[in-house]
Amino acid sequence: MKTVTDKIRQGLISQLGQTVTSSPSAFMLWLAPVVREIDHGAMTFEYVVRKEMTNPIGTLHGGVTAAIMDDMIGATIISLGREHFYTTVNNVIDYFSTAKCGDLITGKTKVIKAGQQIINVQFELWNLGKERLLARGYSNALKTDHKIIDPETANHNPNK
């Protein structure tokens, strides 16, 4: 029997080589990554830097880098098949280089340690065309009491 997380993971796998158009994360849909690789506890996504992702000097905004990291780490934790939702405790990011509008950037994640309560995940963001590491970080996520629900059957109306 497939779990909800298996279903979500399979949905991402079915989009390998394509821009994500189906995800329980509305923010992931806005980021519009191309799925390159999905393994148990590891992922690779590509993004095209768009104008709305840049800061006033035209380079990738640090907040967008942090958002890509957080969103990818959430998807990576889903790939573990856990029953409960995990929430971010901290994100630590070192920024090394910039990317400009139109650049193709590649995010890579890997679970370093998956405990019962806390999961530690590493993240790297690359501009492979320029062979540059843009940012590197890690995050810890804490298990919550909330079970992951099927996005197809969930009622997302906050007034009910």
Residue frames as a rotation matrix with the C-alpha (Angstrom) as fourth column:
MET 1
0.576 0.817 0.000 0.00
0.817 -0.576 0.000 0.00
0.000 0.000 -1.000 0.00
LYS 2
-0.269 -0.672 0.690 1.38
0.651 -0.655 -0.384 3.40
0.710 0.346 0.614 -1.00
THR 3
-0.126 0.151 -0.980 1.71
0.858 -0.480 -0.184 6.08
-0.498 -0.864 -0.070 1.64
VAL 4
0.881 0.448 -0.152 0.87
0.347 -0.831 -0.435 9.71
-0.321 0.331 -0.887 0.98
THR 5
0.338 -0.829 -0.446 4.58
-0.495 -0.559 0.665 10.55
-0.801 -0.004 -0.599 0.88
ASP 6
-0.456 -0.435 0.776 5.15
0.390 0.687 0.614 7.75
-0.800 0.582 -0.143 -1.65
LYS 7
0.392 0.717 0.577 2.41
0.874 -0.094 -0.476 9.29
-0.287 0.691 -0.663 -3.79
ILE 8
0.878 -0.120 -0.463 4.00
-0.137 -0.991 -0.005 12.77
-0.458 0.068 -0.886 -3.58
ARG 9
-0.111 -0.992 0.061 7.45
-0.328 0.095 0.940 11.33
-0.938 0.085 -0.335 -4.35
GLN 10
-0.288 0.077 0.955 6.07
0.732 0.660 0.168 9.40
-0.617 0.747 -0.247 -7.34
GLY 11
0.787 0.615 0.046 4.47
0.528 -0.633 -0.565 12.63
-0.319 0.469 -0.824 -8.55
LEU 12
0.525 -0.688 -0.501 7.88
-0.550 -0.724 0.417 14.30
-0.649 0.056 -0.758 -8.59
ILE 13
-0.414 -0.689 0.595 9.53
0.016 0.648 0.761 11.28
-0.910 0.325 -0.257 -10.22
SER 14
0.199 0.581 0.789 6.88
0.835 0.321 -0.447 11.38
-0.513 0.748 -0.421 -12.96
GLN 15
0.979 0.158 -0.130 8.08
0.088 -0.899 -0.429 14.93
-0.185 0.408 -0.894 -13.73
LEU 16
0.155 -0.986 0.061 11.77
0.403 0.120 0.907 13.99
-0.902 -0.116 0.416 -14.21
GLY 17
-0.643 -0.534 0.549 13.27
0.718 -0.172 0.674 16.21
-0.265 0.828 0.494 -16.91
GLN 18
-0.059 0.729 0.682 10.29
0.687 -0.465 0.558 18.56
0.724 0.502 -0.474 -16.77
THR 19
-0.748 -0.024 0.664 9.28
-0.343 -0.842 -0.416 21.73
0.569 -0.539 0.621 -14.99
VAL 20
-0.842 0.455 -0.291 7.24
0.516 0.519 -0.682 20.90
-0.159 -0.724 -0.672 -11.90
THR 21
-0.669 0.704 0.238 3.57
-0.373 -0.595 0.712 21.57
0.643 0.387 0.661 -12.60
SER 22
0.526 0.808 -0.266 2.09
-0.146 0.394 0.908 19.38
0.838 -0.438 0.325 -9.86
SER 23
-0.618 -0.707 -0.344 3.15
0.310 0.183 -0.933 19.73
0.722 -0.683 0.106 -6.22
PRO 24
0.350 0.718 -0.602 1.51
0.883 -0.037 0.468 20.13
0.314 -0.695 -0.647 -2.82
SER 25
-0.181 -0.507 -0.842 3.83
0.681 -0.682 0.265 23.15
-0.709 -0.526 0.469 -2.43
ALA 26
0.825 0.513 0.235 2.39
0.537 -0.586 -0.607 26.21
-0.174 0.627 -0.759 -4.16
PHE 27
0.610 -0.674 -0.416 5.73
-0.460 -0.729 0.506 27.90
-0.645 -0.118 -0.755 -3.59
MET 28
-0.321 -0.709 0.628 7.52
0.187 0.602 0.776 25.12
-0.928 0.367 -0.061 -5.50
LEU 29
0.305 0.511 0.804 5.18
0.900 0.120 -0.418 25.79
-0.310 0.851 -0.423 -8.41
TRP 30
0.972 0.015 -0.235 6.21
-0.027 -0.984 -0.175 29.47
-0.234 0.177 -0.956 -8.34
LEU 31
0.161 -0.987 -0.023 9.91
-0.453 -0.095 0.887 28.56
-0.877 -0.132 -0.462 -8.24
ALA 32
0.848 0.360 -0.388 9.27
-0.496 0.288 -0.819 26.28
-0.184 0.887 0.423 -11.27
PRO 33
-0.146 -0.956 0.253 12.18
-0.706 0.280 0.651 23.85
-0.693 -0.084 -0.716 -10.92
VAL 34
0.393 0.106 -0.913 13.06
-0.732 0.638 -0.241 21.19
0.557 0.763 0.328 -13.46
VAL 35
0.703 -0.094 0.705 13.41
-0.492 0.651 0.578 17.83
-0.513 -0.754 0.411 -11.70
ARG 36
0.189 -0.738 -0.648 16.77
-0.890 0.151 -0.430 16.27
0.415 0.658 -0.628 -12.59
GLU 37
-0.490 -0.399 -0.775 17.24
-0.044 0.899 -0.435 13.55
0.870 -0.179 -0.459 -9.97
ILE 38
0.277 0.557 0.783 15.29
-0.904 -0.124 0.409 12.08
0.325 -0.821 0.469 -7.06
ASP 39
-0.380 -0.381 -0.843 16.67
0.039 0.904 -0.426 9.45
0.924 -0.195 -0.329 -4.73
HIS 40
0.611 0.486 -0.625 15.82
0.610 0.214 0.763 8.39
0.505 -0.847 -0.166 -1.20
GLY 41
0.616 -0.310 -0.724 17.04
0.589 -0.430 0.685 11.41
-0.523 -0.848 -0.082 0.77
ALA 42
-0.504 -0.790 -0.348 18.61
0.291 -0.535 0.793 13.32
-0.813 0.299 0.500 -2.13
MET 43
0.596 0.715 0.367 17.40
0.641 -0.147 -0.754 15.55
-0.485 0.684 -0.545 -4.97
THR 44
-0.710 -0.690 -0.139 18.68
0.442 -0.591 0.676 17.67
-0.548 0.418 0.724 -7.82
PHE 45
0.510 0.851 0.124 16.55
0.721 -0.344 -0.602 20.47
-0.470 0.397 -0.789 -9.29
GLU 46
-0.673 -0.640 0.371 17.37
0.739 -0.571 0.357 23.14
-0.017 0.515 0.857 -11.88
TYR 47
0.381 0.739 -0.556 16.01
0.651 -0.641 -0.407 26.67
-0.657 -0.207 -0.725 -11.89
VAL 48
-0.166 -0.360 0.918 16.16
0.814 -0.576 -0.078 29.53
0.557 0.734 0.388 -14.36
VAL 49
-0.562 -0.076 -0.824 16.79
0.637 -0.674 -0.373 32.82
-0.527 -0.734 0.428 -12.55
ARG 50
0.100 0.706 0.702 13.86
0.906 -0.356 0.229 35.09
0.411 0.613 -0.675 -13.42
LYS 51
-0.371 -0.236 0.898 13.66
0.104 -0.972 -0.213 38.88
0.923 0.014 0.385 -13.01
GLU 52
0.491 0.674 0.552 11.32
-0.483 -0.316 0.816 38.57
0.725 -0.667 0.171 -10.03
MET 53
0.820 -0.294 -0.491 13.97
0.529 0.715 0.457 36.42
0.216 -0.635 0.742 -8.29
THR 54
-0.111 -0.959 0.262 16.61
0.769 -0.250 -0.588 39.15
0.629 0.137 0.765 -8.42
ASN 55
0.105 0.009 -0.994 17.61
0.822 -0.563 0.082 41.99
-0.559 -0.826 -0.067 -6.12
PRO 56
0.803 0.305 -0.511 17.94
0.068 -0.900 -0.431 45.67
-0.592 0.312 -0.743 -7.16
ILE 57
-0.010 -0.859 -0.511 21.39
-0.729 -0.344 0.592 45.06
-0.685 0.378 -0.623 -8.71
GLY 58
0.395 0.335 -0.855 20.07
-0.906 0.295 -0.303 42.24
0.151 0.895 0.420 -10.89
THR 59
-0.663 -0.603 -0.443 21.56
-0.494 0.798 -0.346 39.22
0.562 -0.011 -0.827 -9.13
LEU 60
-0.056 0.646 -0.761 19.78
0.327 0.732 0.597 36.31
0.944 -0.215 -0.252 -7.46
HIS 61
0.229 0.254 0.940 18.25
-0.712 -0.614 0.340 37.57
0.663 -0.747 0.040 -4.22
GLY 62
-0.793 -0.607 0.046 19.66
-0.446 0.528 -0.723 35.90
0.415 -0.594 -0.689 -1.10
GLY 63
-0.375 0.752 0.542 16.13
-0.711 0.143 -0.689 35.36
-0.596 -0.643 0.481 0.17
VAL 64
0.584 0.537 -0.608 15.26
-0.808 0.458 -0.371 33.42
0.079 0.708 0.701 -2.98
THR 65
-0.289 -0.758 -0.585 18.37
-0.503 0.640 -0.581 31.26
0.815 0.126 -0.566 -2.47
ALA 66
-0.869 0.000 0.495 17.18
-0.474 0.288 -0.832 30.57
-0.143 -0.958 -0.250 1.10
ALA 67
0.101 0.992 0.081 13.67
-0.831 0.129 -0.540 29.83
-0.546 -0.013 0.837 -0.18
ILE 68
0.338 -0.080 -0.938 14.98
-0.723 0.616 -0.313 27.39
0.603 0.784 0.150 -2.81
MET 69
-0.721 -0.681 -0.126 16.97
-0.399 0.557 -0.728 25.67
0.566 -0.475 -0.673 -0.08
ASP 70
-0.666 0.502 0.552 14.01
-0.574 0.129 -0.809 25.43
-0.477 -0.855 0.202 2.29
ASP 71
0.373 0.866 -0.333 11.61
-0.882 0.221 -0.416 24.19
-0.286 0.449 0.846 -0.40
MET 72
0.131 -0.409 -0.903 14.05
-0.615 0.680 -0.398 21.58
0.777 0.608 -0.162 -1.73
ILE 73
-0.865 -0.466 0.187 14.83
-0.416 0.456 -0.786 20.36
0.281 -0.758 -0.589 1.78
GLY 74
-0.218 0.876 0.429 11.11
-0.771 0.115 -0.627 19.90
-0.599 -0.468 0.650 2.44
ALA 75
0.605 0.416 -0.679 10.78
-0.777 0.495 -0.389 17.80
0.175 0.763 0.622 -0.72
THR 76
-0.302 -0.809 -0.505 13.89
-0.529 0.583 -0.617 15.83
0.793 0.081 -0.604 0.23
ILE 77
-0.791 0.084 0.606 12.40
-0.558 0.309 -0.770 14.99
-0.252 -0.947 -0.198 3.62
ILE 78
0.323 0.944 -0.064 9.20
-0.849 0.259 -0.461 13.86
-0.419 0.203 0.885 1.87
SER 79
0.242 -0.280 -0.929 11.35
-0.738 0.568 -0.364 11.43
0.630 0.774 -0.069 -0.16
LEU 80
-0.789 -0.562 0.250 12.16
-0.574 0.525 -0.629 9.59
0.222 -0.639 -0.736 3.07
GLY 81
-0.352 0.739 -0.574 8.57
0.043 0.626 0.779 8.37
0.935 0.250 -0.252 3.29
ARG 82
-0.973 -0.025 -0.230 7.90
0.231 -0.018 -0.973 9.62
0.021 -1.000 0.024 6.82
GLU 83
-0.228 0.972 -0.055 4.32
0.930 0.235 0.283 9.79
0.288 0.013 -0.958 8.08
HIS 84
0.480 0.393 -0.784 4.61
0.723 -0.683 0.100 13.17
-0.497 -0.615 -0.612 9.82
PHE 85
0.753 -0.181 0.632 5.38
0.289 -0.773 -0.565 16.66
0.591 0.608 -0.530 8.60
TYR 86
0.053 -0.801 -0.596 8.76
0.976 -0.085 0.201 18.11
-0.212 -0.593 0.777 9.63
THR 87
0.941 0.281 0.191 9.23
0.310 -0.939 -0.147 21.84
0.138 0.197 -0.971 10.11
THR 88
0.182 -0.926 0.330 12.39
0.391 -0.239 -0.889 23.87
0.902 0.291 0.319 9.67
VAL 89
0.655 -0.113 -0.747 14.25
0.730 -0.163 0.664 24.63
-0.197 -0.980 -0.025 12.90
ASN 90
0.321 -0.604 -0.730 17.14
-0.166 -0.794 0.584 26.49
-0.932 -0.066 -0.356 11.28
ASN 91
0.851 -0.248 0.464 18.76
0.512 0.192 -0.837 27.25
0.119 0.950 0.290 7.95
VAL 92
0.354 -0.820 -0.450 22.45
0.002 -0.480 0.877 28.09
-0.935 -0.312 -0.169 7.84
ILE 93
0.823 0.001 0.568 23.68
0.563 0.126 -0.817 29.40
-0.072 0.992 0.103 4.49
ASP 94
-0.118 -0.867 -0.483 27.05
0.226 -0.498 0.837 30.55
-0.967 -0.010 0.255 3.22
TYR 95
0.912 0.409 0.032 26.83
0.164 -0.291 -0.943 32.66
-0.376 0.865 -0.332 0.05
PHE 96
0.054 -0.982 0.179 29.82
0.522 0.181 0.833 32.42
-0.851 0.049 0.523 -2.28
SER 97
-0.925 -0.355 0.138 28.88
0.273 -0.368 0.889 33.82
-0.265 0.860 0.437 -5.68
THR 98
-0.292 0.834 -0.468 26.08
-0.455 -0.552 -0.699 35.44
-0.841 0.009 0.540 -7.67
ALA 99
-0.559 0.244 0.793 23.78
0.757 0.542 0.366 34.44
-0.340 0.804 -0.487 -10.50
LYS 100
-0.826 0.241 -0.509 22.06
-0.356 -0.924 0.139 36.78
-0.437 0.296 0.849 -12.97
CYS 101
0.228 0.971 -0.064 18.70
-0.522 0.067 -0.850 36.81
-0.822 0.228 0.522 -14.67
GLY 102
0.636 0.096 -0.766 18.61
-0.749 0.319 -0.581 34.02
0.188 0.943 0.275 -17.26
ASP 103
-0.498 -0.867 -0.002 21.28
-0.826 0.475 -0.303 31.89
0.264 -0.150 -0.953 -15.54
LEU 104
0.509 0.537 -0.673 20.55
-0.276 0.842 0.464 28.20
0.816 -0.050 0.576 -15.06
ILE 105
-0.338 -0.587 0.736 21.25
-0.896 -0.038 -0.442 27.19
0.287 -0.808 -0.514 -11.46
THR 106
0.051 0.250 -0.967 21.24
-0.092 0.965 0.245 23.72
0.994 0.076 0.072 -9.92
GLY 107
0.097 0.066 0.993 20.18
-0.981 -0.160 0.107 22.87
0.166 -0.985 0.049 -6.37
LYS 108
-0.118 -0.192 -0.974 21.33
-0.086 0.979 -0.182 19.64
0.989 0.063 -0.132 -4.74
THR 109
0.260 0.232 0.937 20.23
-0.942 -0.152 0.300 18.22
0.212 -0.961 0.179 -1.39
LYS 110
-0.167 -0.303 -0.938 21.31
-0.040 0.953 -0.301 15.24
0.985 -0.013 -0.172 0.66
VAL 111
0.864 0.434 0.255 20.10
-0.308 0.055 0.950 13.95
0.398 -0.899 0.181 4.02
ILE 112
-0.213 -0.970 0.114 23.08
-0.621 0.044 -0.782 13.80
0.754 -0.238 -0.612 6.38
LYS 113
-0.994 -0.029 -0.105 21.28
0.062 0.644 -0.762 12.30
0.089 -0.764 -0.639 9.39
ALA 114
-0.233 0.972 0.013 17.67
-0.461 -0.123 0.879 11.19
0.856 0.199 0.477 9.68
GLY 115
-0.999 -0.045 0.024 16.76
-0.040 0.387 -0.921 10.72
0.032 -0.921 -0.388 13.32
GLN 116
-0.414 0.905 -0.101 13.26
0.901 0.423 0.096 10.06
0.130 -0.051 -0.990 14.60
GLN 117
0.381 0.578 -0.722 12.77
0.731 -0.666 -0.148 13.66
-0.566 -0.472 -0.676 15.79
ILE 118
0.455 -0.323 -0.830 15.31
-0.392 -0.909 0.139 15.73
-0.799 0.262 -0.541 13.83
ILE 119
0.604 -0.281 0.746 16.51
0.748 0.524 -0.408 15.41
-0.276 0.804 0.527 10.24
ASN 120
0.156 -0.657 -0.737 19.67
-0.136 -0.754 0.643 17.21
-0.978 0.000 -0.207 9.05
VAL 121
0.656 0.130 0.744 19.92
0.691 0.293 -0.661 18.01
-0.304 0.947 0.102 5.35
GLN 122
-0.352 -0.830 -0.433 22.77
0.319 -0.541 0.778 19.57
-0.880 0.135 0.456 3.34
PHE 123
0.765 0.609 0.210 22.13
0.459 -0.288 -0.840 21.91
-0.451 0.739 -0.500 0.38
GLU 124
-0.484 -0.847 -0.222 24.28
0.379 -0.431 0.819 23.28
-0.789 0.312 0.529 -2.43
LEU 125
0.764 0.641 -0.074 23.35
0.238 -0.387 -0.891 25.72
-0.600 0.663 -0.448 -5.19
TRP 126
-0.291 -0.920 0.264 25.56
0.491 0.093 0.866 25.72
-0.821 0.381 0.425 -8.29
ASN 127
0.627 0.239 -0.741 25.92
-0.592 -0.472 -0.653 27.63
-0.506 0.848 -0.155 -11.51
LEU 128
0.424 -0.463 0.778 27.22
0.337 0.878 0.339 24.60
-0.841 0.119 0.528 -13.40
GLY 129
0.849 -0.074 0.523 27.74
0.500 -0.208 -0.841 26.57
0.171 0.975 -0.139 -16.61
LYS 130
0.559 -0.661 0.501 30.31
-0.502 -0.750 -0.430 28.69
0.660 -0.012 -0.751 -14.81
GLU 131
0.138 -0.451 -0.882 31.44
0.488 0.806 -0.335 25.86
0.862 -0.384 0.331 -12.51
ARG 132
-0.647 -0.310 0.697 30.65
-0.333 -0.707 -0.624 28.05
0.686 -0.635 0.354 -9.51
LEU 133
-0.363 0.515 -0.776 29.29
0.883 0.457 -0.109 27.14
0.299 -0.725 -0.621 -6.11
LEU 134
-0.168 0.402 0.900 26.77
0.054 -0.908 0.416 29.90
0.984 0.119 0.131 -5.35
ALA 135
0.022 0.246 0.969 25.73
-0.943 -0.317 0.101 28.85
0.332 -0.916 0.225 -1.86
ARG 136
-0.391 -0.121 -0.912 26.03
0.119 0.976 -0.180 25.99
0.913 -0.179 -0.368 0.58
GLY 137
-0.325 0.320 0.890 24.03
-0.878 -0.451 -0.159 25.33
0.350 -0.833 0.427 3.70
TYR 138
-0.793 0.198 -0.577 22.35
0.304 0.948 -0.092 22.92
0.528 -0.248 -0.812 5.99
SER 139
-0.219 0.810 0.544 19.07
-0.771 -0.486 0.412 22.73
0.598 -0.329 0.731 7.80
ASN 140
-0.994 0.094 -0.059 17.57
0.110 0.764 -0.635 20.87
-0.015 -0.638 -0.770 10.72
ALA 141
-0.330 0.944 0.009 13.91
-0.583 -0.211 0.785 19.94
0.743 0.254 0.620 10.63
LEU 142
-0.879 0.074 0.472 11.83
-0.426 0.325 -0.844 18.85
-0.216 -0.943 -0.254 13.61
LYS 143
-0.738 0.650 -0.180 9.05
0.481 0.694 0.535 16.26
0.473 0.309 -0.825 13.55
THR 144
-0.683 0.619 0.387 5.60
-0.709 -0.689 -0.150 17.72
0.174 -0.377 0.910 14.20
ASP 145
-0.588 0.581 0.563 2.35
-0.088 0.645 -0.759 16.11
-0.804 -0.496 -0.328 15.32
HIS 146
0.256 0.723 -0.642 0.82
-0.733 -0.288 -0.616 16.83
-0.631 0.628 0.456 11.91
LYS 147
-0.075 -0.204 0.976 0.47
0.408 0.887 0.217 13.86
-0.910 0.414 0.017 9.60
ILE 148
-0.851 -0.233 -0.470 1.10
-0.336 -0.447 0.829 14.45
-0.404 0.864 0.303 5.92
ILE 149
0.061 0.961 0.269 -2.22
0.003 0.269 -0.963 14.48
-0.998 0.060 0.014 4.12
ASP 150
-0.305 -0.076 0.949 -3.04
0.876 0.369 0.311 13.63
-0.374 0.926 -0.046 0.54
PRO 151
-0.802 -0.060 -0.595 -3.05
-0.034 -0.989 0.145 16.94
-0.597 0.137 0.791 -1.37
GLU 152
-0.862 0.503 -0.063 -5.72
-0.033 0.070 0.997 15.61
0.506 0.861 -0.043 -3.74
THR 153
-0.054 0.893 -0.447 -8.22
0.667 0.365 0.649 14.99
0.743 -0.263 -0.615 -0.94
ALA 154
-0.607 -0.259 -0.751 -7.21
0.771 -0.420 -0.478 17.77
-0.192 -0.870 0.455 1.46
ASN 155
0.574 0.744 0.342 -9.54
0.750 -0.645 0.146 20.66
0.329 0.173 -0.928 2.11
HIS 156
-0.472 -0.881 -0.033 -7.32
0.847 -0.443 -0.294 23.74
0.244 -0.167 0.955 2.08
ASN 157
0.152 0.593 0.791 -10.08
0.190 -0.803 0.565 26.18
0.970 0.064 -0.235 3.04
PRO 158
-0.804 -0.576 -0.150 -8.85
0.255 -0.106 -0.961 27.85
0.537 -0.811 0.232 6.26
ASN 159
-0.555 0.664 0.501 -12.41
-0.780 -0.625 -0.036 28.93
0.290 -0.410 0.865 7.14
LYS 160
0.473 0.747 -0.467 -13.63
-0.518 0.665 0.538 25.37
0.712 -0.013 0.702 7.63
